[in-house]
Amino acid sequence: MMHRMPLRDRTLSAFGRNVAKLRSDRGFSQDRLAEKSDLDRTYVSGIERGVRNPGIKTVLKIAKALNASLDDLCKGVSA
């Protein structure tokens, strides 16, 4: 029997793409965003890949670190 990777959640994937784009637009590495938001780099990577489901406090930390609004982070994201 072949094991399949679970499909990534579209909501988390869209959120992660927004984080990655905003991070890149600001010239931040994942390490730099992790440092500014007081998160582990591997956790930031998981968010960007859509495999982590960050809580509201984490989302707010990321928004602050990126100097972005929640609207910016959630653009095109649907539940």
N, CA, C and O atoms as a CHARMM CRD file, in Angstrom:
* protein
*
  316
    1    1 MET  N      0.84100  -1.18600   0.00000 PROA 1      0.00000
    2    1 MET  CA     0.00000   0.00000   0.00000 PROA 1      0.00000
    3    1 MET  C      0.88300   1.24400   0.00000 PROA 1      0.00000
    4    1 MET  O      1.81700   1.36200   0.79300 PROA 1      0.00000
    5    2 MET  N      0.57300   2.15200  -0.88900 PROA 2      0.00000
    6    2 MET  CA     1.35300   3.38600  -0.98800 PROA 2      0.00000
    7    2 MET  C      0.75200   4.44900  -0.07100 PROA 2      0.00000
    8    2 MET  O     -0.45600   4.68600  -0.09200 PROA 2      0.00000
    9    3 HSD  N      1.59400   5.08000   0.72500 PROA 3      0.00000
   10    3 HSD  CA     1.11800   6.15500   1.61100 PROA 3      0.00000
   11    3 HSD  C      1.22100   7.47700   0.88000 PROA 3      0.00000
   12    3 HSD  O      2.24600   7.79400   0.27700 PROA 3      0.00000
   13    4 ARG  N      0.15900   8.23200   0.94300 PROA 4      0.00000
   14    4 ARG  CA     0.14900   9.55100   0.30300 PROA 4      0.00000
   15    4 ARG  C      0.32800  10.62900   1.34500 PROA 4      0.00000
   16    4 ARG  O     -0.11500  10.51200   2.48800 PROA 4      0.00000
   17    5 MET  N      0.99100  11.68000   0.91500 PROA 5      0.00000
   18    5 MET  CA     1.07800  12.86000   1.76900 PROA 5      0.00000
   19    5 MET  C     -0.32000  13.46400   1.83200 PROA 5      0.00000
   20    5 MET  O     -1.01800  13.49200   0.81800 PROA 5      0.00000
   21    6 PRO  N     -0.74600  13.94900   3.00100 PROA 6      0.00000
   22    6 PRO  CA    -2.06700  14.57600   3.05800 PROA 6      0.00000
   23    6 PRO  C     -2.08900  15.84400   2.20600 PROA 6      0.00000
   24    6 PRO  O     -1.09300  16.55900   2.10300 PROA 6      0.00000
   25    7 LEU  N     -3.23400  16.10100   1.60600 PROA 7      0.00000
   26    7 LEU  CA    -3.38100  17.33100   0.83100 PROA 7      0.00000
   27    7 LEU  C     -3.24300  18.52200   1.75500 PROA 7      0.00000
   28    7 LEU  O     -3.74400  18.51600   2.88000 PROA 7      0.00000
   29    8 ARG  N     -2.56900  19.52500   1.27500 PROA 8      0.00000
   30    8 ARG  CA    -2.40900  20.72400   2.08800 PROA 8      0.00000
   31    8 ARG  C     -3.71400  21.49400   2.11200 PROA 8      0.00000
   32    8 ARG  O     -4.42300  21.58500   1.11000 PROA 8      0.00000
   33    9 ASP  N     -4.00800  22.03000   3.24200 PROA 9      0.00000
   34    9 ASP  CA    -5.21300  22.83100   3.41500 PROA 9      0.00000
   35    9 ASP  C     -5.09200  24.10200   2.57500 PROA 9      0.00000
   36    9 ASP  O     -4.08900  24.81100   2.66000 PROA 9      0.00000
   37   10 ARG  N     -6.10100  24.38500   1.77200 PROA 10     0.00000
   38   10 ARG  CA    -6.04700  25.56100   0.88700 PROA 10     0.00000
   39   10 ARG  C     -5.94900  26.85800   1.67400 PROA 10     0.00000
   40   10 ARG  O     -5.24700  27.78500   1.27100 PROA 10     0.00000
   41   11 THR  N     -6.64400  26.92000   2.78300 PROA 11     0.00000
   42   11 THR  CA    -6.61600  28.12200   3.61600 PROA 11     0.00000
   43   11 THR  C     -5.20500  28.37400   4.13300 PROA 11     0.00000
   44   11 THR  O     -4.68600  29.48600   4.03500 PROA 11     0.00000
   45   12 LEU  N     -4.59000  27.32600   4.68800 PROA 12     0.00000
   46   12 LEU  CA    -3.23600  27.46800   5.23400 PROA 12     0.00000
   47   12 LEU  C     -2.21500  27.73200   4.13700 PROA 12     0.00000
   48   12 LEU  O     -1.26000  28.48200   4.33800 PROA 12     0.00000
   49   13 SER  N     -2.41700  27.11500   2.97700 PROA 13     0.00000
   50   13 SER  CA    -1.50100  27.34400   1.85400 PROA 13     0.00000
   51   13 SER  C     -1.57000  28.79100   1.37200 PROA 13     0.00000
   52   13 SER  O     -0.53900  29.40900   1.10600 PROA 13     0.00000
   53   14 ALA  N     -2.78800  29.33000   1.26000 PROA 14     0.00000
   54   14 ALA  CA    -2.95000  30.72200   0.81700 PROA 14     0.00000
   55   14 ALA  C     -2.33300  31.68000   1.83800 PROA 14     0.00000
   56   14 ALA  O     -1.65300  32.63600   1.46600 PROA 14     0.00000
   57   15 PHE  N     -2.57000  31.42100   3.11600 PROA 15     0.00000
   58   15 PHE  CA    -1.98600  32.26300   4.16900 PROA 15     0.00000
   59   15 PHE  C     -0.45700  32.19300   4.08500 PROA 15     0.00000
   60   15 PHE  O      0.22200  33.21800   4.14500 PROA 15     0.00000
   61   16 GLY  N      0.06800  30.99100   3.94800 PROA 16     0.00000
   62   16 GLY  CA     1.51600  30.81100   3.87600 PROA 16     0.00000
   63   16 GLY  C      2.14000  31.52000   2.68400 PROA 16     0.00000
   64   16 GLY  O      3.22100  32.09800   2.79800 PROA 16     0.00000
   65   17 ARG  N      1.46300  31.47800   1.54200 PROA 17     0.00000
   66   17 ARG  CA     1.97100  32.20200   0.36200 PROA 17     0.00000
   67   17 ARG  C      2.02300  33.70000   0.63400 PROA 17     0.00000
   68   17 ARG  O      2.97100  34.37300   0.23000 PROA 17     0.00000
   69   18 ASN  N      1.01000  34.22300   1.31700 PROA 18     0.00000
   70   18 ASN  CA     1.00400  35.65400   1.64800 PROA 18     0.00000
   71   18 ASN  C      2.16600  36.00200   2.57500 PROA 18     0.00000
   72   18 ASN  O      2.84300  37.00900   2.36800 PROA 18     0.00000
   73   19 VAL  N      2.39700  35.18200   3.58600 PROA 19     0.00000
   74   19 VAL  CA     3.51700  35.42700   4.49900 PROA 19     0.00000
   75   19 VAL  C      4.82400  35.41900   3.71700 PROA 19     0.00000
   76   19 VAL  O      5.65400  36.31300   3.88100 PROA 19     0.00000
   77   20 ALA  N      5.01000  34.41100   2.86700 PROA 20     0.00000
   78   20 ALA  CA     6.25000  34.28900   2.10300 PROA 20     0.00000
   79   20 ALA  C      6.44800  35.49700   1.17800 PROA 20     0.00000
   80   20 ALA  O      7.55300  36.03100   1.07700 PROA 20     0.00000
   81   21 LYS  N      5.38300  35.92000   0.51100 PROA 21     0.00000
   82   21 LYS  CA     5.49000  37.05600  -0.40300 PROA 21     0.00000
   83   21 LYS  C      5.83100  38.33700   0.34600 PROA 21     0.00000
   84   21 LYS  O      6.72000  39.08200  -0.06600 PROA 21     0.00000
   85   22 LEU  N      5.12900  38.59400   1.44300 PROA 22     0.00000
   86   22 LEU  CA     5.39400  39.81000   2.22500 PROA 22     0.00000
   87   22 LEU  C      6.81400  39.77900   2.79200 PROA 22     0.00000
   88   22 LEU  O      7.50400  40.79800   2.80900 PROA 22     0.00000
   89   23 ARG  N      7.24100  38.61200   3.25100 PROA 23     0.00000
   90   23 ARG  CA     8.60500  38.47200   3.78300 PROA 23     0.00000
   91   23 ARG  C      9.61900  38.78800   2.68600 PROA 23     0.00000
   92   23 ARG  O     10.56900  39.54200   2.89700 PROA 23     0.00000
   93   24 SER  N      9.40200  38.20500   1.52800 PROA 24     0.00000
   94   24 SER  CA    10.30700  38.42600   0.40000 PROA 24     0.00000
   95   24 SER  C     10.29700  39.88800  -0.04000 PROA 24     0.00000
   96   24 SER  O     11.35000  40.46700  -0.31100 PROA 24     0.00000
   97   25 ASP  N      9.11300  40.48000  -0.11000 PROA 25     0.00000
   98   25 ASP  CA     8.99300  41.88800  -0.49600 PROA 25     0.00000
   99   25 ASP  C      9.79200  42.79700   0.43400 PROA 25     0.00000
  100   25 ASP  O     10.29300  43.83900   0.01300 PROA 25     0.00000
  101   26 ARG  N      9.90600  42.40000   1.68900 PROA 26     0.00000
  102   26 ARG  CA    10.63600  43.21200   2.66500 PROA 26     0.00000
  103   26 ARG  C     12.11200  42.84400   2.73900 PROA 26     0.00000
  104   26 ARG  O     12.87200  43.43700   3.50500 PROA 26     0.00000
  105   27 GLY  N     12.50800  41.86700   1.94000 PROA 27     0.00000
  106   27 GLY  CA    13.91700  41.47300   1.91400 PROA 27     0.00000
  107   27 GLY  C     14.35100  40.66900   3.11900 PROA 27     0.00000
  108   27 GLY  O     15.53800  40.62700   3.44200 PROA 27     0.00000
  109   28 PHE  N     13.39700  40.02500   3.79600 PROA 28     0.00000
  110   28 PHE  CA    13.71600  39.22100   4.98200 PROA 28     0.00000
  111   28 PHE  C     13.95600  37.77600   4.58200 PROA 28     0.00000
  112   28 PHE  O     13.28000  37.23600   3.70700 PROA 28     0.00000
  113   29 SER  N     14.92500  37.16200   5.23700 PROA 29     0.00000
  114   29 SER  CA    15.07000  35.71300   5.15900 PROA 29     0.00000
  115   29 SER  C     14.07100  35.10900   6.15400 PROA 29     0.00000
  116   29 SER  O     13.50300  35.82500   6.97900 PROA 29     0.00000
  117   30 GLN  N     13.86300  33.80500   6.07200 PROA 30     0.00000
  118   30 GLN  CA    13.01800  33.15100   7.07700 PROA 30     0.00000
  119   30 GLN  C     13.63400  33.33000   8.46400 PROA 30     0.00000
  120   30 GLN  O     12.92000  33.51100   9.45100 PROA 30     0.00000
  121   31 ASP  N     14.96700  33.27800   8.52900 PROA 31     0.00000
  122   31 ASP  CA    15.64100  33.48300   9.81900 PROA 31     0.00000
  123   31 ASP  C     15.32700  34.86000  10.39100 PROA 31     0.00000
  124   31 ASP  O     15.05500  34.99900  11.58400 PROA 31     0.00000
  125   32 ARG  N     15.36700  35.86700   9.54000 PROA 32     0.00000
  126   32 ARG  CA    15.10700  37.24200   9.99600 PROA 32     0.00000
  127   32 ARG  C     13.66300  37.40000  10.46000 PROA 32     0.00000
  128   32 ARG  O     13.41300  38.01900  11.49400 PROA 32     0.00000
  129   33 LEU  N     12.71000  36.84900   9.71100 PROA 33     0.00000
  130   33 LEU  CA    11.31400  36.92200  10.13700 PROA 33     0.00000
  131   33 LEU  C     11.11900  36.17200  11.44700 PROA 33     0.00000
  132   33 LEU  O     10.41800  36.64700  12.34000 PROA 33     0.00000
  133   34 ALA  N     11.73200  35.01400  11.56200 PROA 34     0.00000
  134   34 ALA  CA    11.62200  34.23800  12.79800 PROA 34     0.00000
  135   34 ALA  C     12.14400  35.03700  13.99000 PROA 34     0.00000
  136   34 ALA  O     11.52200  35.07400  15.05100 PROA 34     0.00000
  137   35 GLU  N     13.29100  35.66900  13.79500 PROA 35     0.00000
  138   35 GLU  CA    13.88700  36.47400  14.86000 PROA 35     0.00000
  139   35 GLU  C     12.98200  37.64300  15.24500 PROA 35     0.00000
  140   35 GLU  O     12.75200  37.89200  16.42900 PROA 35     0.00000
  141   36 LYS  N     12.46800  38.36000  14.24000 PROA 36     0.00000
  142   36 LYS  CA    11.63400  39.53300  14.50800 PROA 36     0.00000
  143   36 LYS  C     10.28600  39.16800  15.13000 PROA 36     0.00000
  144   36 LYS  O      9.69100  39.97600  15.84400 PROA 36     0.00000
  145   37 SER  N      9.80900  37.96100  14.86100 PROA 37     0.00000
  146   37 SER  CA     8.50000  37.56100  15.37900 PROA 37     0.00000
  147   37 SER  C      8.61900  36.61300  16.56600 PROA 37     0.00000
  148   37 SER  O      7.60800  36.12200  17.06900 PROA 37     0.00000
  149   38 ASP  N      9.83900  36.35300  17.01800 PROA 38     0.00000
  150   38 ASP  CA    10.10000  35.48200  18.16100 PROA 38     0.00000
  151   38 ASP  C      9.52900  34.07600  17.93500 PROA 38     0.00000
  152   38 ASP  O      8.87700  33.49900  18.80600 PROA 38     0.00000
  153   39 LEU  N      9.79800  33.54800  16.73400 PROA 39     0.00000
  154   39 LEU  CA     9.36300  32.19800  16.37900 PROA 39     0.00000
  155   39 LEU  C     10.57400  31.41200  15.89200 PROA 39     0.00000
  156   39 LEU  O     11.60300  31.99400  15.54900 PROA 39     0.00000
  157   40 ASP  N     10.45000  30.10900  15.86400 PROA 40     0.00000
  158   40 ASP  CA    11.50300  29.26400  15.33000 PROA 40     0.00000
  159   40 ASP  C     11.46100  29.30700  13.80500 PROA 40     0.00000
  160   40 ASP  O     10.37700  29.35700  13.22300 PROA 40     0.00000
  161   41 ARG  N     12.61300  29.28900  13.15200 PROA 41     0.00000
  162   41 ARG  CA    12.64900  29.35000  11.70100 PROA 41     0.00000
  163   41 ARG  C     11.91600  28.18300  11.06500 PROA 41     0.00000
  164   41 ARG  O     11.27400  28.34700  10.02800 PROA 41     0.00000
  165   42 THR  N     12.00300  27.00500  11.67400 PROA 42     0.00000
  166   42 THR  CA    11.30900  25.85500  11.09400 PROA 42     0.00000
  167   42 THR  C      9.79600  26.02500  11.18700 PROA 42     0.00000
  168   42 THR  O      9.05800  25.51000  10.34700 PROA 42     0.00000
  169   43 TYR  N      9.33500  26.74600  12.20800 PROA 43     0.00000
  170   43 TYR  CA     7.90100  27.01100  12.33400 PROA 43     0.00000
  171   43 TYR  C      7.46000  27.99400  11.24400 PROA 43     0.00000
  172   43 TYR  O      6.41100  27.81200  10.62500 PROA 43     0.00000
  173   44 VAL  N      8.25900  29.02700  11.01600 PROA 44     0.00000
  174   44 VAL  CA     7.97700  29.98800   9.93700 PROA 44     0.00000
  175   44 VAL  C      7.93300  29.24600   8.60300 PROA 44     0.00000
  176   44 VAL  O      7.04500  29.49200   7.78700 PROA 44     0.00000
  177   45 SER  N      8.87900  28.34600   8.37900 PROA 45     0.00000
  178   45 SER  CA     8.90200  27.55700   7.15400 PROA 45     0.00000
  179   45 SER  C      7.61700  26.74200   7.01000 PROA 45     0.00000
  180   45 SER  O      7.04000  26.67500   5.92500 PROA 45     0.00000
  181   46 GLY  N      7.17800  26.13000   8.09000 PROA 46     0.00000
  182   46 GLY  CA     5.94400  25.34700   8.06900 PROA 46     0.00000
  183   46 GLY  C      4.72000  26.18500   7.75200 PROA 46     0.00000
  184   46 GLY  O      3.81700  25.73900   7.04400 PROA 46     0.00000
  185   47 ILE  N      4.69100  27.41000   8.28400 PROA 47     0.00000
  186   47 ILE  CA     3.59100  28.33000   7.98200 PROA 47     0.00000
  187   47 ILE  C      3.60200  28.65000   6.49000 PROA 47     0.00000
  188   47 ILE  O      2.56700  28.58500   5.82700 PROA 47     0.00000
  189   48 GLU  N      4.76000  28.99000   5.97300 PROA 48     0.00000
  190   48 GLU  CA     4.86900  29.36600   4.56000 PROA 48     0.00000
  191   48 GLU  C      4.52600  28.19900   3.63200 PROA 48     0.00000
  192   48 GLU  O      4.01400  28.41800   2.53500 PROA 48     0.00000
  193   49 ARG  N      4.79800  26.98000   4.05200 PROA 49     0.00000
  194   49 ARG  CA     4.48300  25.81100   3.24000 PROA 49     0.00000
  195   49 ARG  C      3.03200  25.35000   3.42000 PROA 49     0.00000
  196   49 ARG  O      2.57800  24.44800   2.71600 PROA 49     0.00000
  197   50 GLY  N      2.31400  25.95700   4.34600 PROA 50     0.00000
  198   50 GLY  CA     0.91200  25.59900   4.55800 PROA 50     0.00000
  199   50 GLY  C      0.70200  24.33700   5.36500 PROA 50     0.00000
  200   50 GLY  O     -0.36700  23.72900   5.30100 PROA 50     0.00000
  201   51 VAL  N      1.71300  23.93300   6.12800 PROA 51     0.00000
  202   51 VAL  CA     1.58200  22.72500   6.94200 PROA 51     0.00000
  203   51 VAL  C      1.41600  23.03300   8.43300 PROA 51     0.00000
  204   51 VAL  O      1.21200  22.12600   9.24100 PROA 51     0.00000
  205   52 ARG  N      1.50400  24.29300   8.78500 PROA 52     0.00000
  206   52 ARG  CA     1.27500  24.73300  10.16400 PROA 52     0.00000
  207   52 ARG  C      0.03200  25.61300  10.21100 PROA 52     0.00000
  208   52 ARG  O     -0.23900  26.37500   9.28300 PROA 52     0.00000
  209   53 ASN  N     -0.70800  25.50000  11.28900 PROA 53     0.00000
  210   53 ASN  CA    -1.91300  26.29800  11.50200 PROA 53     0.00000
  211   53 ASN  C     -1.65100  27.23500  12.68700 PROA 53     0.00000
  212   53 ASN  O     -1.93000  26.88400  13.83400 PROA 53     0.00000
  213   54 PRO  N     -1.11500  28.42600  12.40300 PROA 54     0.00000
  214   54 PRO  CA    -0.73900  29.32200  13.50200 PROA 54     0.00000
  215   54 PRO  C     -1.95900  29.89700  14.21300 PROA 54     0.00000
  216   54 PRO  O     -2.99200  30.16800  13.60000 PROA 54     0.00000
  217   55 GLY  N     -1.81100  30.07400  15.51000 PROA 55     0.00000
  218   55 GLY  CA    -2.86000  30.70800  16.30300 PROA 55     0.00000
  219   55 GLY  C     -2.85100  32.21800  16.10200 PROA 55     0.00000
  220   55 GLY  O     -1.93800  32.77000  15.48700 PROA 55     0.00000
  221   56 ILE  N     -3.86900  32.87200  16.62400 PROA 56     0.00000
  222   56 ILE  CA    -4.02300  34.32000  16.41400 PROA 56     0.00000
  223   56 ILE  C     -2.84000  35.10100  16.98900 PROA 56     0.00000
  224   56 ILE  O     -2.42400  36.09400  16.39300 PROA 56     0.00000
  225   57 LYS  N     -2.29100  34.68300  18.12200 PROA 57     0.00000
  226   57 LYS  CA    -1.14300  35.41300  18.68800 PROA 57     0.00000
  227   57 LYS  C      0.06600  35.32800  17.76300 PROA 57     0.00000
  228   57 LYS  O      0.81400  36.29500  17.61400 PROA 57     0.00000
  229   58 THR  N      0.24800  34.17400  17.15000 PROA 58     0.00000
  230   58 THR  CA     1.35500  34.00500  16.20300 PROA 58     0.00000
  231   58 THR  C      1.12100  34.84300  14.95900 PROA 58     0.00000
  232   58 THR  O      2.04700  35.47700  14.45400 PROA 58     0.00000
  233   59 VAL  N     -0.11100  34.85100  14.45900 PROA 59     0.00000
  234   59 VAL  CA    -0.44100  35.66500  13.27900 PROA 59     0.00000
  235   59 VAL  C     -0.15800  37.13700  13.57600 PROA 59     0.00000
  236   59 VAL  O      0.39400  37.84500  12.73400 PROA 59     0.00000
  237   60 LEU  N     -0.53000  37.59400  14.75800 PROA 60     0.00000
  238   60 LEU  CA    -0.28300  38.98900  15.13400 PROA 60     0.00000
  239   60 LEU  C      1.21300  39.28800  15.23600 PROA 60     0.00000
  240   60 LEU  O      1.65000  40.37100  14.84500 PROA 60     0.00000
  241   61 LYS  N      1.99700  38.35100  15.75100 PROA 61     0.00000
  242   61 LYS  CA     3.45700  38.52500  15.81400 PROA 61     0.00000
  243   61 LYS  C      4.04100  38.67300  14.41000 PROA 61     0.00000
  244   61 LYS  O      4.90100  39.52000  14.16500 PROA 61     0.00000
  245   62 ILE  N      3.56100  37.83900  13.50200 PROA 62     0.00000
  246   62 ILE  CA     4.05800  37.88600  12.12200 PROA 62     0.00000
  247   62 ILE  C      3.67600  39.20900  11.47100 PROA 62     0.00000
  248   62 ILE  O      4.49600  39.84200  10.80600 PROA 62     0.00000
  249   63 ALA  N      2.42000  39.62400  11.66600 PROA 63     0.00000
  250   63 ALA  CA     1.95900  40.89700  11.09700 PROA 63     0.00000
  251   63 ALA  C      2.82800  42.04500  11.59500 PROA 63     0.00000
  252   63 ALA  O      3.24600  42.90000  10.81400 PROA 63     0.00000
  253   64 LYS  N      3.09700  42.06000  12.89000 PROA 64     0.00000
  254   64 LYS  CA     3.91800  43.13800  13.46700 PROA 64     0.00000
  255   64 LYS  C      5.33800  43.09400  12.90000 PROA 64     0.00000
  256   64 LYS  O      5.89800  44.12800  12.53600 PROA 64     0.00000
  257   65 ALA  N      5.91300  41.89700  12.82700 PROA 65     0.00000
  258   65 ALA  CA     7.28300  41.75600  12.31900 PROA 65     0.00000
  259   65 ALA  C      7.38900  42.21100  10.86600 PROA 65     0.00000
  260   65 ALA  O      8.41100  42.75900  10.45300 PROA 65     0.00000
  261   66 LEU  N      6.32500  41.97900  10.09300 PROA 66     0.00000
  262   66 LEU  CA     6.33200  42.35500   8.67800 PROA 66     0.00000
  263   66 LEU  C      5.77600  43.75500   8.44400 PROA 66     0.00000
  264   66 LEU  O      5.74000  44.23200   7.31000 PROA 66     0.00000
  265   67 ASN  N      5.33700  44.41700   9.53100 PROA 67     0.00000
  266   67 ASN  CA     4.68300  45.71700   9.40600 PROA 67     0.00000
  267   67 ASN  C      3.55700  45.62200   8.37000 PROA 67     0.00000
  268   67 ASN  O      3.43800  46.45000   7.46700 PROA 67     0.00000
  269   68 ALA  N      2.74000  44.58400   8.54000 PROA 68     0.00000
  270   68 ALA  CA     1.64800  44.29700   7.61000 PROA 68     0.00000
  271   68 ALA  C      0.34100  44.22400   8.38800 PROA 68     0.00000
  272   68 ALA  O      0.33400  43.96700   9.59200 PROA 68     0.00000
  273   69 SER  N     -0.75500  44.45100   7.69000 PROA 69     0.00000
  274   69 SER  CA    -2.07600  44.33100   8.31300 PROA 69     0.00000
  275   69 SER  C     -2.54300  42.87900   8.23400 PROA 69     0.00000
  276   69 SER  O     -2.01600  42.08300   7.45700 PROA 69     0.00000
  277   70 LEU  N     -3.53100  42.55600   9.04500 PROA 70     0.00000
  278   70 LEU  CA    -4.13200  41.23600   8.95200 PROA 70     0.00000
  279   70 LEU  C     -4.78100  41.05200   7.58000 PROA 70     0.00000
  280   70 LEU  O     -4.80300  39.94600   7.03900 PROA 70     0.00000
  281   71 ASP  N     -5.30800  42.14300   7.02300 PROA 71     0.00000
  282   71 ASP  CA    -5.85400  42.08800   5.65700 PROA 71     0.00000
  283   71 ASP  C     -4.78600  41.64000   4.66900 PROA 71     0.00000
  284   71 ASP  O     -5.04800  40.81400   3.79400 PROA 71     0.00000
  285   72 ASP  N     -3.56900  42.19300   4.81100 PROA 72     0.00000
  286   72 ASP  CA    -2.46600  41.81200   3.91700 PROA 72     0.00000
  287   72 ASP  C     -2.16800  40.31100   4.03300 PROA 72     0.00000
  288   72 ASP  O     -1.97600  39.62300   3.03100 PROA 72     0.00000
  289   73 LEU  N     -2.13600  39.83000   5.26000 PROA 73     0.00000
  290   73 LEU  CA    -1.80000  38.43100   5.50100 PROA 73     0.00000
  291   73 LEU  C     -2.90300  37.48600   5.03100 PROA 73     0.00000
  292   73 LEU  O     -2.63100  36.34700   4.65200 PROA 73     0.00000
  293   74 CYS  N     -4.14800  37.96200   5.05700 PROA 74     0.00000
  294   74 CYS  CA    -5.29800  37.10600   4.74700 PROA 74     0.00000
  295   74 CYS  C     -5.87800  37.33600   3.36600 PROA 74     0.00000
  296   74 CYS  O     -6.94500  36.80600   3.05400 PROA 74     0.00000
  297   75 LYS  N     -5.20600  38.11300   2.53000 PROA 75     0.00000
  298   75 LYS  CA    -5.69400  38.39700   1.17200 PROA 75     0.00000
  299   75 LYS  C     -5.87200  37.09400   0.39700 PROA 75     0.00000
  300   75 LYS  O     -4.93000  36.31500   0.25500 PROA 75     0.00000
  301   76 GLY  N     -7.08700  36.86400  -0.10300 PROA 76     0.00000
  302   76 GLY  CA    -7.36900  35.67400  -0.89000 PROA 76     0.00000
  303   76 GLY  C     -7.52600  34.40100  -0.08400 PROA 76     0.00000
  304   76 GLY  O     -7.65900  33.31700  -0.65100 PROA 76     0.00000
  305   77 VAL  N     -7.51200  34.52200   1.23400 PROA 77     0.00000
  306   77 VAL  CA    -7.65400  33.35800   2.10600 PROA 77     0.00000
  307   77 VAL  C     -9.14300  33.17300   2.41300 PROA 77     0.00000
  308   77 VAL  O     -9.82300  34.11200   2.82900 PROA 77     0.00000
  309   78 SER  N     -9.63200  31.96100   2.20500 PROA 78     0.00000
  310   78 SER  CA   -11.02300  31.67700   2.56800 PROA 78     0.00000
  311   78 SER  C    -11.06400  30.41700   3.41100 PROA 78     0.00000
  312   78 SER  O    -10.23500  29.51900   3.26200 PROA 78     0.00000
  313   79 ALA  N    -12.02800  30.36800   4.28400 PROA 79     0.00000
  314   79 ALA  CA   -12.15100  29.23100   5.19300 PROA 79     0.00000
  315   79 ALA  C    -12.82700  28.05200   4.52100 PROA 79     0.00000
  316   79 ALA  O    -13.01100  27.00800   5.14600 PROA 79     0.00000
